[in-house]
Amino acid sequence: MLPAQVTIDADSRYSSGRGLRTLADEYAQFTEGLPSRWGDETPLPYEEFAGPCRELRRTLLEECRQLSERLRHTGDGQVVMADMADMAMLRQAMGSIGRILKSLFRTPQARRVDTVAGRLHDRWRAPRRLNGGGYEPRIKTTTDKAWVRKNGTDQVDIANTDYKRLPRDWQKENRDSADVVVRLLRDGERRGADLRSEKFMEEAGEEVHKAWLRRNGEWAPAEQKLPYRQLSEPEKEKDREVVRAALGL
């Protein structure tokens, strides 16, 4: 469990910390007064008994001092934990405010990109839908540190996670594709193109494919490295689906 997932009662910890510190001070005063209460004389008359008695007193005195220090350190720890709780709550509040401000100032194009990326994710996982609800799991590892801190794991089921809740590295491909196609539609509108025509679909599909190759060409299989016009129909259809996801926004 991560620190952000632990609920800490800061007021109780502050109170507990102060109480333990006070107890430590009182116990320290008691400990320091023990030698004067015992006096210099041992209550036992014979050295073979007096020696162990003095050693027992020294050990007891040292143990008392250590207990006092442990009480003080525990009290300090409680206060530190309370401070951590306050800081965690402050970070959460600032994070929420930041997300709200970010959403308020997002441009219409940025919002369209998010919408299209979400559609692409949903279309990808649609064939994995199970009859009883949910999707056939697809577990992946994420390197998104913020997501890992929030969720307590670097494992994410990308099929059963909505796009907006995915870690950033598993949003990236759909976001990049969406960014390309939203730009293509915007440019098409500006030049008066018929966005529903077959001509525009093929032109946009070709640009989507080129952009995909720039991002993924190093690992793409041979049948996907071909120019758009030489692709098989199923491969072309993948690029057309990206365009369709953006139409109608």
C-alpha positions as protocol buffer text, in pm:
chain_id: "A"
residue {
  index: 1
  type: MET
  ca { x: 0 y: 0 z: 0 }
}
residue {
  index: 2
  type: LEU
  ca { x: 135 y: 341 z: -94 }
}
residue {
  index: 3
  type: PRO
  ca { x: 148 y: 644 z: 146 }
}
residue {
  index: 4
  type: ALA
  ca { x: -123 y: 824 z: -56 }
}
residue {
  index: 5
  type: GLN
  ca { x: -359 y: 531 z: 11 }
}
residue {
  index: 6
  type: VAL
  ca { x: -318 y: 544 z: 392 }
}
residue {
  index: 7
  type: THR
  ca { x: -568 y: 756 z: 582 }
}
residue {
  index: 8
  type: ILE
  ca { x: -402 y: 933 z: 874 }
}
residue {
  index: 9
  type: ASP
  ca { x: -586 y: 1125 z: 1146 }
}
residue {
  index: 10
  type: ALA
  ca { x: -346 y: 1418 z: 1177 }
}
residue {
  index: 11
  type: ASP
  ca { x: -512 y: 1575 z: 1484 }
}
residue {
  index: 12
  type: SER
  ca { x: -496 y: 1247 z: 1677 }
}
residue {
  index: 13
  type: ARG
  ca { x: -132 y: 1196 z: 1583 }
}
residue {
  index: 14
  type: TYR
  ca { x: -39 y: 1550 z: 1691 }
}
residue {
  index: 15
  type: SER
  ca { x: -215 y: 1493 z: 2024 }
}
residue {
  index: 16
  type: SER
  ca { x: -52 y: 1153 z: 2069 }
}
residue {
  index: 17
  type: GLY
  ca { x: 291 y: 1294 z: 1980 }
}
residue {
  index: 18
  type: ARG
  ca { x: 261 y: 1577 z: 2232 }
}
residue {
  index: 19
  type: GLY
  ca { x: 145 y: 1332 z: 2500 }
}
residue {
  index: 20
  type: LEU
  ca { x: 437 y: 1098 z: 2442 }
}
residue {
  index: 21
  type: ARG
  ca { x: 684 y: 1386 z: 2450 }
}
residue {
  index: 22
  type: THR
  ca { x: 540 y: 1502 z: 2785 }
}
residue {
  index: 23
  type: LEU
  ca { x: 557 y: 1148 z: 2922 }
}
residue {
  index: 24
  type: ALA
  ca { x: 918 y: 1119 z: 2803 }
}
residue {
  index: 25
  type: ASP
  ca { x: 1011 y: 1442 z: 2988 }
}
residue {
  index: 26
  type: GLU
  ca { x: 843 y: 1324 z: 3308 }
}
residue {
  index: 27
  type: TYR
  ca { x: 1008 y: 981 z: 3285 }
}
residue {
  index: 28
  type: ALA
  ca { x: 1349 y: 1141 z: 3224 }
}
residue {
  index: 29
  type: GLN
  ca { x: 1309 y: 1352 z: 3540 }
}
residue {
  index: 30
  type: PHE
  ca { x: 1211 y: 1041 z: 3737 }
}
residue {
  index: 31
  type: THR
  ca { x: 1512 y: 849 z: 3599 }
}
residue {
  index: 32
  type: GLU
  ca { x: 1761 y: 1125 z: 3682 }
}
residue {
  index: 33
  type: GLY
  ca { x: 1628 y: 1134 z: 4038 }
}
residue {
  index: 34
  type: LEU
  ca { x: 1681 y: 764 z: 4102 }
}
residue {
  index: 35
  type: PRO
  ca { x: 2053 y: 781 z: 4207 }
}
residue {
  index: 36
  type: SER
  ca { x: 1980 y: 1039 z: 4477 }
}
residue {
  index: 37
  type: ARG
  ca { x: 1691 y: 828 z: 4607 }
}
residue {
  index: 38
  type: TRP
  ca { x: 1908 y: 519 z: 4622 }
}
residue {
  index: 39
  type: GLY
  ca { x: 2195 y: 698 z: 4794 }
}
residue {
  index: 40
  type: ASP
  ca { x: 2556 y: 585 z: 4794 }
}
residue {
  index: 41
  type: GLU
  ca { x: 2515 y: 294 z: 5029 }
}
residue {
  index: 42
  type: THR
  ca { x: 2404 y: -47 z: 4913 }
}
residue {
  index: 43
  type: PRO
  ca { x: 2129 y: -207 z: 5122 }
}
residue {
  index: 44
  type: LEU
  ca { x: 2323 y: -535 z: 5127 }
}
residue {
  index: 45
  type: PRO
  ca { x: 2617 y: -573 z: 5375 }
}
residue {
  index: 46
  type: TYR
  ca { x: 2836 y: -820 z: 5187 }
}
residue {
  index: 47
  type: GLU
  ca { x: 3034 y: -736 z: 4874 }
}
residue {
  index: 48
  type: GLU
  ca { x: 2937 y: -1057 z: 4698 }
}
residue {
  index: 49
  type: PHE
  ca { x: 2577 y: -933 z: 4722 }
}
residue {
  index: 50
  type: ALA
  ca { x: 2644 y: -558 z: 4704 }
}
residue {
  index: 51
  type: GLY
  ca { x: 2832 y: -582 z: 4371 }
}
residue {
  index: 52
  type: PRO
  ca { x: 2540 y: -746 z: 4182 }
}
residue {
  index: 53
  type: CYS
  ca { x: 2304 y: -498 z: 4347 }
}
residue {
  index: 54
  type: ARG
  ca { x: 2504 y: -199 z: 4218 }
}
residue {
  index: 55
  type: GLU
  ca { x: 2519 y: -359 z: 3870 }
}
residue {
  index: 56
  type: LEU
  ca { x: 2144 y: -410 z: 3879 }
}
residue {
  index: 57
  type: ARG
  ca { x: 2095 y: -44 z: 3964 }
}
residue {
  index: 58
  type: ARG
  ca { x: 2322 y: 68 z: 3679 }
}
residue {
  index: 59
  type: THR
  ca { x: 2136 y: -158 z: 3433 }
}
residue {
  index: 60
  type: LEU
  ca { x: 1800 y: -38 z: 3557 }
}
residue {
  index: 61
  type: LEU
  ca { x: 1907 y: 325 z: 3526 }
}
residue {
  index: 62
  type: GLU
  ca { x: 2031 y: 273 z: 3169 }
}
residue {
  index: 63
  type: GLU
  ca { x: 1712 y: 90 z: 3070 }
}
residue {
  index: 64
  type: CYS
  ca { x: 1504 y: 374 z: 3215 }
}
residue {
  index: 65
  type: ARG
  ca { x: 1702 y: 629 z: 3012 }
}
residue {
  index: 66
  type: GLN
  ca { x: 1659 y: 427 z: 2693 }
}
residue {
  index: 67
  type: LEU
  ca { x: 1285 y: 396 z: 2756 }
}
residue {
  index: 68
  type: SER
  ca { x: 1262 y: 773 z: 2794 }
}
residue {
  index: 69
  type: GLU
  ca { x: 1441 y: 822 z: 2461 }
}
residue {
  index: 70
  type: ARG
  ca { x: 1215 y: 568 z: 2289 }
}
residue {
  index: 71
  type: LEU
  ca { x: 909 y: 751 z: 2417 }
}
residue {
  index: 72
  type: ARG
  ca { x: 1049 y: 1081 z: 2286 }
}
residue {
  index: 73
  type: HIS
  ca { x: 1135 y: 932 z: 1944 }
}
residue {
  index: 74
  type: THR
  ca { x: 789 y: 776 z: 1918 }
}
residue {
  index: 75
  type: GLY
  ca { x: 631 y: 1111 z: 1998 }
}
residue {
  index: 76
  type: ASP
  ca { x: 846 y: 1281 z: 1734 }
}
residue {
  index: 77
  type: GLY
  ca { x: 744 y: 1011 z: 1487 }
}
residue {
  index: 78
  type: GLN
  ca { x: 376 y: 1072 z: 1554 }
}
residue {
  index: 79
  type: VAL
  ca { x: 421 y: 1443 z: 1484 }
}
residue {
  index: 80
  type: VAL
  ca { x: 615 y: 1366 z: 1165 }
}
residue {
  index: 81
  type: MET
  ca { x: 335 y: 1134 z: 1052 }
}
residue {
  index: 82
  type: ALA
  ca { x: 82 y: 1407 z: 1120 }
}
residue {
  index: 83
  type: ASP
  ca { x: 289 y: 1652 z: 913 }
}
residue {
  index: 84
  type: MET
  ca { x: 305 y: 1393 z: 634 }
}
residue {
  index: 85
  type: ALA
  ca { x: -73 y: 1356 z: 647 }
}
residue {
  index: 86
  type: ASP
  ca { x: -119 y: 1733 z: 618 }
}
residue {
  index: 87
  type: MET
  ca { x: 121 y: 1745 z: 323 }
}
residue {
  index: 88
  type: ALA
  ca { x: -52 y: 1449 z: 154 }
}
residue {
  index: 89
  type: MET
  ca { x: -390 y: 1619 z: 186 }
}
residue {
  index: 90
  type: LEU
  ca { x: -242 y: 1945 z: 55 }
}
residue {
  index: 91
  type: ARG
  ca { x: -91 y: 1762 z: -246 }
}
residue {
  index: 92
  type: GLN
  ca { x: -423 y: 1593 z: -317 }
}
residue {
  index: 93
  type: ALA
  ca { x: -608 y: 1925 z: -297 }
}
residue {
  index: 94
  type: MET
  ca { x: -355 y: 2099 z: -523 }
}
residue {
  index: 95
  type: GLY
  ca { x: -370 y: 1808 z: -768 }
}
residue {
  index: 96
  type: SER
  ca { x: -749 y: 1832 z: -784 }
}
residue {
  index: 97
  type: ILE
  ca { x: -735 y: 2207 z: -840 }
}
residue {
  index: 98
  type: GLY
  ca { x: -472 y: 2157 z: -1110 }
}
residue {
  index: 99
  type: ARG
  ca { x: -685 y: 1901 z: -1292 }
}
residue {
  index: 100
  type: ILE
  ca { x: -990 y: 2128 z: -1276 }
}
residue {
  index: 101
  type: LEU
  ca { x: -794 y: 2426 z: -1412 }
}
residue {
  index: 102
  type: LYS
  ca { x: -638 y: 2209 z: -1682 }
}
residue {
  index: 103
  type: SER
  ca { x: -980 y: 2089 z: -1797 }
}
residue {
  index: 104
  type: LEU
  ca { x: -1119 y: 2444 z: -1796 }
}
residue {
  index: 105
  type: PHE
  ca { x: -842 y: 2582 z: -2016 }
}
residue {
  index: 106
  type: ARG
  ca { x: -818 y: 2294 z: -2263 }
}
residue {
  index: 107
  type: THR
  ca { x: -875 y: 2402 z: -2622 }
}
residue {
  index: 108
  type: PRO
  ca { x: -1165 y: 2258 z: -2824 }
}
residue {
  index: 109
  type: GLN
  ca { x: -911 y: 2072 z: -3038 }
}
residue {
  index: 110
  type: ALA
  ca { x: -750 y: 1913 z: -2731 }
}
residue {
  index: 111
  type: ARG
  ca { x: -1093 y: 1800 z: -2613 }
}
residue {
  index: 112
  type: ARG
  ca { x: -1165 y: 1651 z: -2957 }
}
residue {
  index: 113
  type: VAL
  ca { x: -833 y: 1464 z: -2946 }
}
residue {
  index: 114
  type: ASP
  ca { x: -928 y: 1314 z: -2608 }
}
residue {
  index: 115
  type: THR
  ca { x: -1271 y: 1214 z: -2738 }
}
residue {
  index: 116
  type: VAL
  ca { x: -1130 y: 1047 z: -3049 }
}
residue {
  index: 117
  type: ALA
  ca { x: -859 y: 871 z: -2847 }
}
residue {
  index: 118
  type: GLY
  ca { x: -1129 y: 735 z: -2616 }
}
residue {
  index: 119
  type: ARG
  ca { x: -1328 y: 611 z: -2915 }
}
residue {
  index: 120
  type: LEU
  ca { x: -1022 y: 437 z: -3059 }
}
residue {
  index: 121
  type: HIS
  ca { x: -959 y: 264 z: -2726 }
}
residue {
  index: 122
  type: ASP
  ca { x: -1321 y: 151 z: -2706 }
}
residue {
  index: 123
  type: ARG
  ca { x: -1313 y: 20 z: -3064 }
}
residue {
  index: 124
  type: TRP
  ca { x: -993 y: -172 z: -2992 }
}
residue {
  index: 125
  type: ARG
  ca { x: -1138 y: -348 z: -2689 }
}
residue {
  index: 126
  type: ALA
  ca { x: -1488 y: -406 z: -2830 }
}
residue {
  index: 127
  type: PRO
  ca { x: -1403 y: -755 z: -2969 }
}
residue {
  index: 128
  type: ARG
  ca { x: -1285 y: -855 z: -2620 }
}
residue {
  index: 129
  type: ARG
  ca { x: -1623 y: -789 z: -2455 }
}
residue {
  index: 130
  type: LEU
  ca { x: -1745 y: -1080 z: -2243 }
}
residue {
  index: 131
  type: ASN
  ca { x: -2105 y: -1198 z: -2224 }
}
residue {
  index: 132
  type: GLY
  ca { x: -2115 y: -1148 z: -1848 }
}
residue {
  index: 133
  type: GLY
  ca { x: -1981 y: -792 z: -1871 }
}
residue {
  index: 134
  type: GLY
  ca { x: -1635 y: -646 z: -1884 }
}
residue {
  index: 135
  type: TYR
  ca { x: -1362 y: -744 z: -2126 }
}
residue {
  index: 136
  type: GLU
  ca { x: -1112 y: -1023 z: -2167 }
}
residue {
  index: 137
  type: PRO
  ca { x: -818 y: -895 z: -1958 }
}
residue {
  index: 138
  type: ARG
  ca { x: -503 y: -762 z: -2121 }
}
residue {
  index: 139
  type: ILE
  ca { x: -240 y: -700 z: -1853 }
}
residue {
  index: 140
  type: LYS
  ca { x: 46 y: -464 z: -1933 }
}
residue {
  index: 141
  type: THR
  ca { x: 328 y: -296 z: -1742 }
}
residue {
  index: 142
  type: THR
  ca { x: 334 y: 83 z: -1715 }
}
residue {
  index: 143
  type: THR
  ca { x: 623 y: 322 z: -1654 }
}
residue {
  index: 144
  type: ASP
  ca { x: 390 y: 610 z: -1561 }
}
residue {
  index: 145
  type: LYS
  ca { x: 522 y: 688 z: -1211 }
}
residue {
  index: 146
  type: ALA
  ca { x: 227 y: 908 z: -1114 }
}
residue {
  index: 147
  type: TRP
  ca { x: -18 y: 632 z: -1211 }
}
residue {
  index: 148
  type: VAL
  ca { x: 189 y: 373 z: -1021 }
}
residue {
  index: 149
  type: ARG
  ca { x: 192 y: 591 z: -706 }
}
residue {
  index: 150
  type: LYS
  ca { x: -184 y: 639 z: -725 }
}
residue {
  index: 151
  type: ASN
  ca { x: -270 y: 273 z: -791 }
}
residue {
  index: 152
  type: GLY
  ca { x: 2 y: 96 z: -597 }
}
residue {
  index: 153
  type: THR
  ca { x: 112 y: -123 z: -889 }
}
residue {
  index: 154
  type: ASP
  ca { x: 279 y: -102 z: -1229 }
}
residue {
  index: 155
  type: GLN
  ca { x: 39 y: -359 z: -1375 }
}
residue {
  index: 156
  type: VAL
  ca { x: -265 y: -231 z: -1567 }
}
residue {
  index: 157
  type: ASP
  ca { x: -547 y: -420 z: -1736 }
}
residue {
  index: 158
  type: ILE
  ca { x: -577 y: -196 z: -2041 }
}
residue {
  index: 159
  type: ALA
  ca { x: -887 y: -378 z: -2170 }
}
residue {
  index: 160
  type: ASN
  ca { x: -1089 y: -318 z: -1852 }
}
residue {
  index: 161
  type: THR
  ca { x: -967 y: 37 z: -1796 }
}
residue {
  index: 162
  type: ASP
  ca { x: -1137 y: 336 z: -1958 }
}
residue {
  index: 163
  type: TYR
  ca { x: -914 y: 555 z: -2172 }
}
residue {
  index: 164
  type: LYS
  ca { x: -917 y: 848 z: -1928 }
}
residue {
  index: 165
  type: ARG
  ca { x: -800 y: 620 z: -1645 }
}
residue {
  index: 166
  type: LEU
  ca { x: -518 y: 456 z: -1841 }
}
residue {
  index: 167
  type: PRO
  ca { x: -157 y: 547 z: -1758 }
}
residue {
  index: 168
  type: ARG
  ca { x: -10 y: 799 z: -1999 }
}
residue {
  index: 169
  type: ASP
  ca { x: 217 y: 550 z: -2175 }
}
residue {
  index: 170
  type: TRP
  ca { x: -86 y: 334 z: -2260 }
}
residue {
  index: 171
  type: GLN
  ca { x: -286 y: 636 z: -2376 }
}
residue {
  index: 172
  type: LYS
  ca { x: -6 y: 752 z: -2604 }
}
residue {
  index: 173
  type: GLU
  ca { x: -69 y: 554 z: -2924 }
}
residue {
  index: 174
  type: ASN
  ca { x: -439 y: 635 z: -2937 }
}
residue {
  index: 175
  type: ARG
  ca { x: -371 y: 997 z: -2842 }
}
residue {
  index: 176
  type: ASP
  ca { x: -109 y: 1031 z: -3117 }
}
residue {
  index: 177
  type: SER
  ca { x: -343 y: 878 z: -3377 }
}
residue {
  index: 178
  type: ALA
  ca { x: -626 y: 1103 z: -3261 }
}
residue {
  index: 179
  type: ASP
  ca { x: -405 y: 1410 z: -3280 }
}
residue {
  index: 180
  type: VAL
  ca { x: -319 y: 1328 z: -3643 }
}
residue {
  index: 181
  type: VAL
  ca { x: -676 y: 1265 z: -3758 }
}
residue {
  index: 182
  type: VAL
  ca { x: -824 y: 1567 z: -3576 }
}
residue {
  index: 183
  type: ARG
  ca { x: -568 y: 1785 z: -3753 }
}
residue {
  index: 184
  type: LEU
  ca { x: -653 y: 1622 z: -4089 }
}
residue {
  index: 185
  type: LEU
  ca { x: -1024 y: 1691 z: -4041 }
}
residue {
  index: 186
  type: ARG
  ca { x: -959 y: 2050 z: -3937 }
}
residue {
  index: 187
  type: ASP
  ca { x: -741 y: 2109 z: -4244 }
}
residue {
  index: 188
  type: GLY
  ca { x: -1000 y: 1939 z: -4467 }
}
residue {
  index: 189
  type: GLU
  ca { x: -1277 y: 2164 z: -4335 }
}
residue {
  index: 190
  type: ARG
  ca { x: -1066 y: 2474 z: -4398 }
}
residue {
  index: 191
  type: ARG
  ca { x: -1010 y: 2388 z: -4762 }
}
residue {
  index: 192
  type: GLY
  ca { x: -1373 y: 2289 z: -4814 }
}
residue {
  index: 193
  type: ALA
  ca { x: -1316 y: 1915 z: -4865 }
}
residue {
  index: 194
  type: ASP
  ca { x: -1608 y: 1673 z: -4850 }
}
residue {
  index: 195
  type: LEU
  ca { x: -1516 y: 1487 z: -4534 }
}
residue {
  index: 196
  type: ARG
  ca { x: -1765 y: 1209 z: -4611 }
}
residue {
  index: 197
  type: SER
  ca { x: -1628 y: 1136 z: -4955 }
}
residue {
  index: 198
  type: GLU
  ca { x: -1427 y: 828 z: -5046 }
}
residue {
  index: 199
  type: LYS
  ca { x: -1155 y: 1055 z: -5182 }
}
residue {
  index: 200
  type: PHE
  ca { x: -1106 y: 1227 z: -4846 }
}
residue {
  index: 201
  type: MET
  ca { x: -1123 y: 894 z: -4662 }
}
residue {
  index: 202
  type: GLU
  ca { x: -838 y: 749 z: -4869 }
}
residue {
  index: 203
  type: GLU
  ca { x: -628 y: 1064 z: -4845 }
}
residue {
  index: 204
  type: ALA
  ca { x: -676 y: 1083 z: -4469 }
}
residue {
  index: 205
  type: GLY
  ca { x: -619 y: 709 z: -4427 }
}
residue {
  index: 206
  type: GLU
  ca { x: -289 y: 740 z: -4611 }
}
residue {
  index: 207
  type: GLU
  ca { x: -175 y: 1023 z: -4381 }
}
residue {
  index: 208
  type: VAL
  ca { x: -280 y: 826 z: -4073 }
}
residue {
  index: 209
  type: HIS
  ca { x: -76 y: 531 z: -4198 }
}
residue {
  index: 210
  type: LYS
  ca { x: 231 y: 745 z: -4266 }
}
residue {
  index: 211
  type: ALA
  ca { x: 215 y: 894 z: -3917 }
}
residue {
  index: 212
  type: TRP
  ca { x: 173 y: 548 z: -3765 }
}
residue {
  index: 213
  type: LEU
  ca { x: 482 y: 423 z: -3950 }
}
residue {
  index: 214
  type: ARG
  ca { x: 687 y: 718 z: -3825 }
}
residue {
  index: 215
  type: ARG
  ca { x: 599 y: 615 z: -3469 }
}
residue {
  index: 216
  type: ASN
  ca { x: 610 y: 237 z: -3508 }
}
residue {
  index: 217
  type: GLY
  ca { x: 808 y: 161 z: -3821 }
}
residue {
  index: 218
  type: GLU
  ca { x: 1102 y: 9 z: -3633 }
}
residue {
  index: 219
  type: TRP
  ca { x: 902 y: -286 z: -3505 }
}
residue {
  index: 220
  type: ALA
  ca { x: 613 y: -302 z: -3756 }
}
residue {
  index: 221
  type: PRO
  ca { x: 575 y: -635 z: -3944 }
}
residue {
  index: 222
  type: ALA
  ca { x: 661 y: -636 z: -4313 }
}
residue {
  index: 223
  type: GLU
  ca { x: 298 y: -633 z: -4431 }
}
residue {
  index: 224
  type: GLN
  ca { x: 238 y: -307 z: -4240 }
}
residue {
  index: 225
  type: LYS
  ca { x: 554 y: -129 z: -4358 }
}
residue {
  index: 226
  type: LEU
  ca { x: 419 y: -101 z: -4712 }
}
residue {
  index: 227
  type: PRO
  ca { x: 293 y: 230 z: -4853 }
}
residue {
  index: 228
  type: TYR
  ca { x: -79 y: 279 z: -4788 }
}
residue {
  index: 229
  type: ARG
  ca { x: -185 y: 203 z: -5145 }
}
residue {
  index: 230
  type: GLN
  ca { x: -4 y: -131 z: -5134 }
}
residue {
  index: 231
  type: LEU
  ca { x: -158 y: -241 z: -4806 }
}
residue {
  index: 232
  type: SER
  ca { x: -414 y: -521 z: -4793 }
}
residue {
  index: 233
  type: GLU
  ca { x: -775 y: -412 z: -4747 }
}
residue {
  index: 234
  type: PRO
  ca { x: -783 y: -527 z: -4381 }
}
residue {
  index: 235
  type: GLU
  ca { x: -475 y: -315 z: -4310 }
}
residue {
  index: 236
  type: LYS
  ca { x: -621 y: -13 z: -4490 }
}
residue {
  index: 237
  type: GLU
  ca { x: -940 y: -57 z: -4291 }
}
residue {
  index: 238
  type: LYS
  ca { x: -746 y: -7 z: -3968 }
}
residue {
  index: 239
  type: ASP
  ca { x: -641 y: 339 z: -4085 }
}
residue {
  index: 240
  type: ARG
  ca { x: -993 y: 421 z: -4210 }
}
residue {
  index: 241
  type: GLU
  ca { x: -1131 y: 329 z: -3867 }
}
residue {
  index: 242
  type: VAL
  ca { x: -914 y: 600 z: -3715 }
}
residue {
  index: 243
  type: VAL
  ca { x: -1066 y: 854 z: -3955 }
}
residue {
  index: 244
  type: ARG
  ca { x: -1421 y: 732 z: -3886 }
}
residue {
  index: 245
  type: ALA
  ca { x: -1363 y: 770 z: -3513 }
}
residue {
  index: 246
  type: ALA
  ca { x: -1315 y: 1144 z: -3565 }
}
residue {
  index: 247
  type: LEU
  ca { x: -1603 y: 1206 z: -3806 }
}
residue {
  index: 248
  type: GLY
  ca { x: -1919 y: 1349 z: -3659 }
}
residue {
  index: 249
  type: LEU
  ca { x: -1756 y: 1540 z: -3373 }
}
